[in-house]
């Protein structure tokens, strides 16, 4: 069976979950609670340790330092000015939704794309919180999906359940290859071009490096599926 990741170490996958959690938080509206949780000494140590394992220490440190040094009101103003969907009042610099980058504004394609993401979230038990008012192809929601999958992978390996770990690994390969790498680098490029706010420049760098690195550690999802089915096409 072809492994869907290069390491069976549960701590490694827990580190991936930690970084996806931090990246997702960086792309949600910056509340006092969100920033405080990221900068909590124990959480910060965990993020920095995880970043070392995934070779994104520079990007993670830059994000944490920028969050520490930037007043909350400044972060909130920048977020409101940067992110959103086009409206009658104009457009935003960055549209943080997968379908904007992958469907060329074709309504039917956009709906199918969003439905695919929703299906993955439902399959692995991820439900948006009541205060999350965004579409489910929002970058923060998809990063949270990656966090949940990495966490489930770690638990399955820790519990000695290789079949469950393999199933989650296949889903991870799909989320990365068919979704995150399809739009996150472009979104990060747009964000860097649109802002000189250090926290959001750092968030762009971290999410691009994390997704690119992680996708490189997963094979093509169709290959994973074939391997899991004994080499037969399902």
Backbone as CSV, one residue per row, in Angstrom:
resi,resn,N_x,N_y,N_z,CA_x,CA_y,CA_z,C_x,C_y,C_z
1,UNK,0.844,-1.196,0.000,0.000,0.000,0.000,0.878,1.245,0.000
2,UNK,0.591,2.169,-0.896,1.355,3.410,-0.957,0.927,4.331,0.178
3,UNK,1.837,4.775,1.039,1.442,5.641,2.138,1.008,6.995,1.620
4,UNK,0.028,7.611,2.330,-0.441,8.928,1.909,0.308,10.034,2.631
5,UNK,1.361,9.687,3.341,2.249,10.707,3.896,3.569,10.034,4.192
6,UNK,4.624,10.805,4.246,5.943,10.208,4.358,6.263,9.704,5.756
7,UNK,5.490,10.078,6.762,5.796,9.648,8.122,4.558,9.169,8.847
8,UNK,4.673,8.052,9.602,3.553,7.583,10.409,3.599,8.134,11.842
9,UNK,4.409,9.132,12.089,4.592,9.678,13.424,3.385,10.525,13.811
10,UNK,2.615,10.132,14.836,1.437,10.921,15.211,1.786,12.328,15.664
11,UNK,2.958,12.506,16.287,3.340,13.844,16.725,3.552,14.788,15.540
12,UNK,4.019,14.243,14.441,4.199,15.060,13.239,2.856,15.564,12.728
13,UNK,1.877,14.699,12.700,0.558,15.096,12.214,-0.134,16.025,13.211
14,UNK,0.139,15.849,14.484,-0.369,16.797,15.479,0.238,18.180,15.254
15,UNK,1.510,18.216,14.871,2.160,19.497,14.562,1.501,20.141,13.348
16,UNK,1.176,19.340,12.338,0.467,19.867,11.174,-0.870,20.477,11.597
17,UNK,-1.585,19.778,12.477,-2.872,20.289,12.952,-2.693,21.620,13.673
18,UNK,-1.650,21.739,14.472,-1.384,22.976,15.198,-1.174,24.139,14.245
19,UNK,-0.409,23.916,13.201,-0.120,25.001,12.251,-1.332,25.361,11.406
20,UNK,-2.114,24.380,11.012,-3.332,24.701,10.270,-4.312,25.472,11.149
21,UNK,-4.346,25.148,12.423,-5.193,25.894,13.358,-4.760,27.353,13.431
22,UNK,-3.456,27.590,13.558,-2.940,28.958,13.629,-3.205,29.710,12.330
23,UNK,-3.009,29.036,11.192,-3.243,29.681,9.899,-4.713,30.032,9.725
24,UNK,-5.603,29.122,10.124,-7.038,29.397,10.024,-7.412,30.600,10.880
25,UNK,-6.872,30.661,12.090,-7.169,31.782,12.979,-6.708,33.105,12.389
26,UNK,-5.586,33.077,11.685,-5.049,34.303,11.097,-5.941,34.857,9.997
27,UNK,-6.807,34.008,9.436,-7.693,34.451,8.359,-9.140,34.613,8.805
28,UNK,-9.368,34.609,10.108,-10.676,34.970,10.640,-10.596,36.392,11.187
29,UNK,-11.748,36.985,11.414,-11.761,38.352,11.933,-11.022,38.389,13.270
30,UNK,-10.071,39.296,13.443,-9.213,39.287,14.642,-9.910,39.868,15.872
31,UNK,-10.440,38.994,16.676,-11.022,39.418,17.947,-9.957,39.387,19.031
32,UNK,-10.273,39.989,20.158,-9.344,39.966,21.288,-9.057,38.537,21.718
33,UNK,-10.095,37.691,21.722,-9.923,36.299,22.141,-9.016,35.539,21.171
34,UNK,-9.220,35.758,19.867,-8.415,35.042,18.876,-6.936,35.369,19.021
35,UNK,-6.633,36.660,19.132,-5.234,37.068,19.238,-4.632,36.575,20.553
36,UNK,-5.390,36.685,21.631,-4.879,36.243,22.924,-4.576,34.744,22.919
37,UNK,-5.445,33.958,22.274,-5.224,32.513,22.222,-3.977,32.164,21.412
38,UNK,-3.746,32.874,20.326,-2.548,32.609,19.528,-1.273,32.983,20.266
39,UNK,-1.350,34.032,21.081,-0.157,34.527,21.774,-0.004,33.980,23.184
40,UNK,-0.942,33.159,23.617,-0.781,32.486,24.909,0.566,31.762,24.926
41,UNK,1.350,31.912,25.976,2.708,31.341,25.966,2.761,29.864,25.603
42,UNK,1.832,29.082,26.133,1.838,27.646,25.832,1.481,27.400,24.366
43,UNK,0.464,28.114,23.872,0.073,27.957,22.472,1.194,28.425,21.552
44,UNK,1.808,29.539,21.904,2.886,30.074,21.073,4.051,29.096,20.999
45,UNK,4.392,28.508,22.124,5.472,27.516,22.134,5.121,26.325,21.245
46,UNK,3.851,25.902,21.298,3.432,24.784,20.460,3.493,25.110,18.984
47,UNK,3.091,26.325,18.626,3.137,26.758,17.224,4.585,26.815,16.741
48,UNK,5.460,27.381,17.556,6.864,27.500,17.156,7.525,26.129,17.033
49,UNK,7.188,25.221,17.940,7.755,23.871,17.867,7.239,23.136,16.623
50,UNK,5.942,23.293,16.341,5.368,22.661,15.151,5.978,23.243,13.884
51,UNK,6.196,24.543,13.879,6.761,25.201,12.695,8.164,24.696,12.395
52,UNK,8.930,24.373,13.417,10.263,23.816,13.194,10.175,22.470,12.476
53,UNK,9.194,21.663,12.857,9.049,20.346,12.243,8.664,20.438,10.767
54,UNK,7.918,21.478,10.411,7.439,21.597,9.038,8.208,22.652,8.245
55,UNK,9.344,23.076,8.773,10.268,24.001,8.101,9.625,25.334,7.737
56,UNK,8.726,25.825,8.586,8.110,27.140,8.352,8.311,28.040,9.577
57,UNK,9.437,27.867,10.257,9.694,28.624,11.482,9.724,30.126,11.228
58,UNK,10.387,30.548,10.160,10.517,31.973,9.885,9.150,32.616,9.693
59,UNK,8.285,31.949,8.935,6.969,32.498,8.647,6.085,32.516,9.895
60,UNK,6.126,31.449,10.690,5.305,31.395,11.901,5.758,32.430,12.921
61,UNK,7.066,32.568,13.090,7.593,33.554,14.031,7.221,34.971,13.611
62,UNK,7.306,35.241,12.311,6.945,36.570,11.809,5.480,36.879,12.096
63,UNK,4.613,35.901,11.939,3.194,36.115,12.223,2.963,36.400,13.697
64,UNK,3.548,35.588,14.556,3.342,35.766,15.997,3.890,37.114,16.464
65,UNK,5.052,37.486,15.976,5.636,38.769,16.379,4.800,39.943,15.882
66,UNK,4.273,39.833,14.661,3.445,40.912,14.123,2.143,41.042,14.909
67,UNK,1.549,39.916,15.279,0.328,39.964,16.075,0.587,40.591,17.443
68,UNK,1.751,40.302,17.999,2.103,40.844,19.313,2.316,42.356,19.246
69,UNK,2.850,42.829,18.138,3.246,44.238,18.036,2.164,45.142,17.445
70,UNK,1.114,44.557,16.867,0.110,45.357,16.167,-1.119,45.549,17.046
71,UNK,-1.571,46.771,17.251,-2.793,46.999,18.028,-3.988,46.279,17.409
72,UNK,-4.875,45.772,18.251,-6.023,45.012,17.771,-6.873,45.833,16.794
73,UNK,-7.083,47.101,17.111,-7.913,47.940,16.247,-7.314,48.058,14.843
74,UNK,-6.003,48.087,14.768,-5.335,48.163,13.466,-5.530,46.881,12.674
75,UNK,-5.455,45.749,13.366,-5.696,44.471,12.707,-7.133,44.397,12.185
76,UNK,-8.070,44.834,13.003,-9.474,44.771,12.608,-9.758,45.668,11.410
77,UNK,-9.202,46.862,11.416,-9.382,47.770,10.285,-8.802,47.174,9.009
78,UNK,-7.609,46.619,9.116,-6.973,46.012,7.945,-7.806,44.850,7.420
79,UNK,-8.306,44.014,8.311,-9.117,42.864,7.893,-10.356,43.330,7.135
80,UNK,-11.046,44.316,7.697,-12.274,44.805,7.070,-12.016,45.439,5.710
81,UNK,-10.869,46.055,5.550,-10.535,46.698,4.278,-10.061,45.687,3.231
82,UNK,-9.492,44.579,3.688,-8.879,43.626,2.765,-9.842,42.584,2.228
83,UNK,-10.665,41.998,3.109,-11.350,40.757,2.766,-12.844,40.942,2.562
84,UNK,-13.373,40.319,1.515,-14.803,40.308,1.308,-15.151,39.975,-0.128
85,UNK,-16.449,39.865,-0.393,-16.952,39.608,-1.735,-17.301,40.923,-2.424
86,UNK,-17.221,40.960,-3.744,-17.658,42.169,-4.457,-19.123,42.477,-4.145
87,UNK,-19.462,43.750,-4.133,-20.834,44.161,-3.855,-21.157,45.391,-4.689
88,UNK,-22.371,45.893,-4.521,-22.773,47.096,-5.254,-21.922,48.302,-4.868
89,UNK,-21.320,48.228,-3.684,-20.508,49.342,-3.198,-19.063,49.272,-3.681
90,UNK,-18.743,48.251,-4.462,-17.366,48.113,-4.933,-16.839,46.723,-4.689
91,UNK,-15.549,46.605,-4.593,-14.941,45.300,-4.388,-13.854,45.388,-3.332
92,UNK,-13.401,44.234,-2.863,-12.336,44.171,-1.873,-11.029,43.767,-2.550
93,UNK,-9.939,44.052,-1.885,-8.633,43.723,-2.446,-8.421,42.220,-2.550
94,UNK,-8.939,41.483,-1.581,-8.725,40.038,-1.526,-10.068,39.352,-1.300
95,UNK,-10.396,38.404,-2.153,-11.631,37.633,-1.997,-11.232,36.250,-1.481
96,UNK,-11.487,35.965,-0.196,-10.882,34.790,0.442,-11.659,33.492,0.261
97,UNK,-12.167,33.266,-0.952,-12.980,32.089,-1.224,-12.377,31.279,-2.365
98,UNK,-12.328,29.973,-2.169,-11.742,29.103,-3.183,-12.395,29.294,-4.548
99,UNK,-13.728,29.314,-4.587,-14.435,29.325,-5.861,-14.098,30.559,-6.699
100,UNK,-13.746,31.653,-6.053,-13.359,32.856,-6.793,-12.141,32.588,-7.678
101,UNK,-11.245,31.733,-7.214,-10.012,31.451,-7.940,-10.132,30.251,-8.883
102,UNK,-11.098,29.385,-8.661,-11.098,28.109,-9.373,-12.248,27.925,-10.350
103,UNK,-13.246,28.814,-10.344,-14.422,28.580,-11.199,-14.692,29.701,-12.191
104,UNK,-13.872,30.759,-12.173,-14.023,31.855,-13.135,-15.444,32.442,-13.130
105,UNK,-16.027,32.527,-11.929,-17.345,33.141,-11.739,-18.475,32.414,-12.469
106,UNK,-18.259,31.154,-12.816,-19.339,30.359,-13.394,-20.188,29.812,-12.252
107,UNK,-21.456,30.212,-12.216,-22.304,29.921,-11.062,-22.436,28.423,-10.813
108,UNK,-22.681,27.636,-11.853,-22.867,26.203,-11.644,-21.580,25.554,-11.145
109,UNK,-20.442,25.954,-11.708,-19.161,25.414,-11.254,-18.879,25.840,-9.823
110,UNK,-19.198,27.075,-9.508,-18.994,27.568,-8.147,-19.813,26.760,-7.157
111,UNK,-21.064,26.491,-7.481,-21.925,25.730,-6.577,-21.410,24.319,-6.379
112,UNK,-20.937,23.698,-7.463,-20.390,22.341,-7.336,-19.132,22.342,-6.476
113,UNK,-18.293,23.350,-6.672,-17.051,23.430,-5.915,-17.342,23.570,-4.424
114,UNK,-18.251,24.458,-4.098,-18.607,24.670,-2.698,-19.235,23.401,-2.118
115,UNK,-20.100,22.737,-2.898,-20.753,21.515,-2.422,-19.736,20.422,-2.112
116,UNK,-18.667,20.354,-2.915,-17.614,19.364,-2.668,-16.934,19.625,-1.333
117,UNK,-16.641,20.883,-1.056,-16.015,21.239,0.220,-16.951,20.923,1.377
118,UNK,-18.225,21.281,1.228,-19.205,21.008,2.279,-19.303,19.514,2.542
119,UNK,-19.289,18.715,1.469,-19.360,17.263,1.633,-18.187,16.710,2.424
120,UNK,-16.987,17.212,2.156,-15.811,16.776,2.909,-15.930,17.165,4.383
121,UNK,-16.412,18.366,4.631,-16.568,18.809,6.012,-17.577,17.947,6.761
122,UNK,-18.690,17.646,6.102,-19.705,16.820,6.750,-19.195,15.405,6.988
123,UNK,-18.440,14.871,6.030,-17.918,13.501,6.169,-17.019,13.365,7.387
124,UNK,-16.271,14.420,7.698,-15.326,14.333,8.808,-15.759,15.143,10.028
125,UNK,-17.058,15.450,10.092,-17.637,15.995,11.313,-17.322,17.440,11.610
126,UNK,-17.032,18.232,10.575,-16.724,19.642,10.812,-17.943,20.487,10.473
127,UNK,-18.433,21.225,11.459,-19.574,22.113,11.268,-19.163,23.537,11.605
128,UNK,-19.566,24.508,10.787,-19.233,25.901,11.100,-19.875,26.325,12.415
129,UNK,-19.181,27.137,13.167,-19.757,27.655,14.404,-20.844,28.665,14.071
130,UNK,-21.696,28.946,15.044,-22.827,29.853,14.817,-22.369,31.257,14.438
131,UNK,-21.175,31.649,14.884,-20.716,33.008,14.604,-19.831,33.088,13.345
132,UNK,-19.736,31.978,12.600,-18.983,31.998,11.345,-19.964,32.232,10.206
133,UNK,-19.982,33.442,9.674,-21.004,33.841,8.703,-20.494,33.786,7.268
134,UNK,-19.432,33.031,7.021,-18.836,32.973,5.694,-19.276,31.704,4.963
135,UNK,-19.113,31.709,3.632,-19.295,30.487,2.866,-18.255,29.460,3.300
136,UNK,-18.560,28.189,3.049,-17.661,27.143,3.531,-16.445,26.914,2.643
137,UNK,-16.346,27.655,1.537,-15.094,27.614,0.775,-14.192,28.787,1.162
138,UNK,-14.505,29.453,2.263,-13.616,30.499,2.805,-12.292,29.845,3.191
139,UNK,-11.201,30.557,2.988,-9.882,29.985,3.266,-9.766,29.522,4.702
140,UNK,-10.329,30.258,5.657,-10.230,29.849,7.059,-10.953,28.529,7.299
141,UNK,-12.103,28.337,6.655,-12.857,27.093,6.833,-12.087,25.910,6.247
142,UNK,-11.478,26.103,5.086,-10.732,24.996,4.478,-9.455,24.681,5.252
143,UNK,-8.841,25.703,5.825,-7.672,25.450,6.673,-8.090,24.719,7.950
144,UNK,-9.262,25.044,8.454,-9.754,24.317,9.631,-10.058,22.871,9.282
145,UNK,-10.567,22.626,8.074,-10.767,21.249,7.631,-9.442,20.500,7.612
146,UNK,-8.400,21.145,7.085,-7.078,20.515,7.085,-6.597,20.249,8.500
147,UNK,-6.895,21.170,9.417,-6.536,20.964,10.824,-7.232,19.731,11.393
148,UNK,-8.534,19.623,11.148,-9.303,18.488,11.669,-8.770,17.172,11.120
149,UNK,-8.488,17.135,9.831,-7.977,15.910,9.223,-6.610,15.532,9.785
150,UNK,-5.730,16.515,9.933,-4.412,16.219,10.503,-4.550,15.712,11.935
151,UNK,-5.465,16.315,12.691,-5.685,15.858,14.060,-6.232,14.444,14.097
152,UNK,-7.176,14.145,13.210,-7.722,12.788,13.156,-6.664,11.786,12.722
153,UNK,-5.793,12.211,11.832,-4.690,11.330,11.409,-3.789,11.004,12.591
154,UNK,-3.468,12.004,13.379,-2.610,11.799,14.544,-3.263,10.839,15.535
155,UNK,-4.553,11.019,15.784,-5.265,10.166,16.744,-5.314,8.727,16.240
156,UNK,-5.598,8.546,14.938,-5.670,7.197,14.386,-4.333,6.470,14.505
157,UNK,-3.253,7.175,14.221,-1.931,6.557,14.324,-1.571,6.270,15.777
158,UNK,-1.897,7.190,16.644,-1.616,6.994,18.075,-2.398,5.807,18.623
159,UNK,-3.588,5.571,18.066,-4.451,4.486,18.534,-4.177,3.165,17.827
160,UNK,-3.207,3.148,16.939,-2.884,1.919,16.225,-3.960,1.500,15.246
161,UNK,-4.532,2.479,14.516,-5.586,2.194,13.546,-5.121,2.631,12.148
162,UNK,-4.274,1.826,11.506,-3.695,2.231,10.218,-4.731,2.413,9.118
163,UNK,-5.802,1.620,9.114,-6.816,1.759,8.065,-7.513,3.108,8.182
164,UNK,-7.833,3.511,9.401,-8.464,4.818,9.614,-7.502,5.936,9.227
165,UNK,-6.230,5.764,9.583,-5.231,6.773,9.224,-5.097,6.897,7.715
166,UNK,-5.151,5.760,7.011,-5.052,5.773,5.553,-6.253,6.485,4.928
167,UNK,-7.423,6.235,5.458,-8.629,6.896,4.926,-8.531,8.404,5.092
168,UNK,-8.093,8.844,6.265,-7.947,10.280,6.486,-6.848,10.841,5.582
169,UNK,-5.785,10.075,5.412,-4.700,10.522,4.549,-5.154,10.743,3.115
170,UNK,-6.039,9.882,2.626,-6.581,10.073,1.286,-7.379,11.372,1.199
171,UNK,-8.174,11.637,2.249,-8.944,12.881,2.271,-8.020,14.087,2.324
172,UNK,-6.945,13.976,3.090,-5.971,15.070,3.152,-5.374,15.347,1.773
173,UNK,-5.001,14.288,1.068,-4.416,14.455,-0.262,-5.387,15.161,-1.194
174,UNK,-6.673,14.832,-1.077,-7.692,15.471,-1.903,-7.849,16.940,-1.546
175,UNK,-7.934,17.229,-0.260,-8.107,18.621,0.180,-6.927,19.470,-0.272
176,UNK,-5.739,18.926,-0.170,-4.555,19.677,-0.567,-4.478,19.844,-2.079
177,UNK,-4.512,18.744,-2.815,-4.274,18.796,-4.259,-5.431,19.415,-5.031
178,UNK,-6.661,19.126,-4.604,-7.829,19.566,-5.372,-8.419,20.880,-4.874
179,UNK,-7.973,21.331,-3.706,-8.574,22.540,-3.146,-7.514,23.553,-2.719
180,UNK,-6.784,23.288,-1.654,-5.921,24.322,-1.083,-4.842,24.809,-2.047
181,UNK,-4.123,23.907,-2.700,-3.068,24.394,-3.598,-3.629,24.984,-4.880
182,UNK,-4.919,24.798,-5.109,-5.554,25.377,-6.281,-5.796,26.874,-6.125
183,UNK,-5.806,27.361,-4.860,-6.092,28.787,-4.700,-5.276,29.509,-3.649
184,UNK,-4.734,28.820,-2.666,-4.024,29.501,-1.587,-2.808,30.290,-2.085
185,UNK,-1.941,29.744,-2.949,-0.812,30.561,-3.433,-1.267,31.847,-4.125
186,UNK,-2.330,31.760,-4.932,-2.828,32.961,-5.613,-3.414,33.944,-4.614
187,UNK,-4.143,33.437,-3.639,-4.696,34.312,-2.606,-3.570,35.002,-1.838
188,UNK,-2.527,34.238,-1.490,-1.397,34.818,-0.761,-0.713,35.903,-1.591
189,UNK,-0.575,35.658,-2.887,0.005,36.665,-3.779,-0.833,37.941,-3.767
190,UNK,-2.147,37.793,-3.889,-3.039,38.953,-3.882,-2.954,39.700,-2.556
191,UNK,-2.845,38.954,-1.467,-2.794,39.587,-0.152,-1.503,40.372,0.035
192,UNK,-0.381,39.796,-0.368,0.889,40.521,-0.253,0.882,41.789,-1.108
193,UNK,0.259,41.705,-2.260,0.200,42.858,-3.153,-0.725,43.949,-2.605
194,UNK,-1.715,43.553,-1.806,-2.746,44.488,-1.367,-2.439,45.183,-0.045
195,UNK,-1.482,44.674,0.723,-1.297,45.225,2.065,0.172,45.365,2.420
196,UNK,0.437,46.319,3.312,1.753,46.401,3.939,1.627,46.188,5.443
197,UNK,0.481,45.631,5.855,0.269,45.291,7.263,1.084,44.037,7.580
198,UNK,2.082,44.133,8.487,2.980,42.990,8.717,2.269,41.695,9.089
199,UNK,1.204,41.771,9.866,0.514,40.547,10.281,-0.079,39.810,9.091
200,UNK,-0.641,40.543,8.149,-1.258,39.882,7.006,-0.247,39.506,5.935
201,UNK,0.847,40.234,5.851,1.943,39.780,5.001,2.484,38.451,5.533
202,UNK,2.646,38.373,6.846,3.149,37.145,7.459,2.152,36.005,7.321
203,UNK,0.866,36.313,7.462,-0.156,35.276,7.293,-0.124,34.720,5.875
204,UNK,0.059,35.604,4.888,0.150,35.156,3.499,1.345,34.235,3.306
205,UNK,2.483,34.617,3.851,3.694,33.805,3.704,3.531,32.447,4.377
206,UNK,2.966,32.445,5.596,2.827,31.197,6.335,1.894,30.231,5.620
207,UNK,0.722,30.720,5.205,-0.247,29.800,4.627,0.247,29.256,3.296
208,UNK,0.936,30.071,2.502,1.450,29.572,1.236,2.537,28.525,1.450
209,UNK,3.471,28.802,2.342,4.556,27.858,2.592,4.029,26.562,3.206
210,UNK,3.076,26.672,4.123,2.528,25.495,4.785,1.813,24.584,3.795
211,UNK,0.932,25.164,2.991,0.155,24.366,2.042,1.064,23.752,0.973
212,UNK,2.010,24.534,0.487,2.918,24.026,-0.542,3.783,22.894,-0.007
213,UNK,4.329,23.098,1.196,5.150,22.060,1.826,4.335,20.784,2.049
214,UNK,3.145,20.951,2.616,2.349,19.782,2.979,1.879,19.029,1.746
215,UNK,1.500,19.748,0.708,1.083,19.080,-0.515,2.231,18.269,-1.118
216,UNK,3.450,18.771,-0.974,4.602,18.037,-1.483,4.856,16.737,-0.758
217,UNK,4.302,16.587,0.440,4.464,15.359,1.216,3.348,14.363,0.963
218,UNK,2.342,14.740,0.178,1.240,13.847,-0.150,1.302,13.495,-1.624
219,UNK,1.024,12.249,-1.986,0.973,11.884,-3.403,-0.326,12.358,-4.035
220,UNK,-0.434,12.147,-5.327,-1.681,12.452,-6.013,-2.818,11.678,-5.353
221,UNK,-3.950,12.328,-5.063,-5.024,11.620,-4.357,-5.568,10.427,-5.120
222,UNK,-5.560,10.444,-6.464,-6.047,9.302,-7.226,-5.127,8.100,-7.049
223,UNK,-3.808,8.370,-6.899,-2.857,7.291,-6.645,-3.117,6.692,-5.273
224,UNK,-3.380,7.528,-4.297,-3.680,7.044,-2.951,-4.921,6.172,-2.963
225,UNK,-5.943,6.613,-3.685,-7.183,5.849,-3.734,-6.961,4.493,-4.395
226,UNK,-6.177,4.467,-5.485,-5.888,3.202,-6.145,-5.145,2.253,-5.220
227,UNK,-4.194,2.790,-4.473,-3.413,1.959,-3.555,-4.316,1.378,-2.478
228,UNK,-5.213,2.217,-1.965,-6.110,1.759,-0.899,-7.070,0.697,-1.393
229,UNK,-7.319,0.650,-2.704,-8.208,-0.344,-3.282,-7.444,-1.494,-3.912
230,UNK,-6.212,-1.695,-3.468,-5.424,-2.791,-3.964,-4.951,-2.609,-5.386
231,UNK,-4.831,-1.319,-5.807,-4.358,-1.048,-7.152,-5.445,-1.021,-8.187
232,UNK,-6.724,-1.244,-7.785,-7.823,-1.251,-8.735,-8.489,0.115,-8.742
233,UNK,-8.933,0.528,-9.909,-9.674,1.783,-10.003,-11.084,1.563,-9.471
234,UNK,-11.519,2.392,-8.508,-12.847,2.168,-7.924,-13.936,2.459,-8.942
